[in-house]
Amino acid sequence: MKDASGSEEHKTSRSQEDQDRMKRNLCFTWGDSTKKLKEKRRTATKGRAHRRGLKRQKFKAECLKQEKL
C-alpha cells in the first residue's frame, strides 16, 4: 500500500514538471510558429491578426512573469 501511494505522488509532481516545461517551451517556440503561420496565411483579416497579436503579447508577458519568479 505504501509503495502505491508513493508512486502516485511522484506521478503528480512529474506531470506538474512536464506542464511547466511545456509552458517554457511554448514561450520559446511561440514566435517562430506564428511567424510560419503568418507566412502561410497572408490573407488573414486584419482584425483577427490583431487579436492574435494581442493574445501573443499577453501570453509572452505571463511567460516573463513566470520566469522572474
Secondary structure, DSSP 8 states (H G I E B T S, - for coil): -HHHHHHHHHHHHHHHHHHHHHHHHHHHHHHHHHHHHHHH-TT--HHHHHHHHHHHHHHHHHHHHHHH-
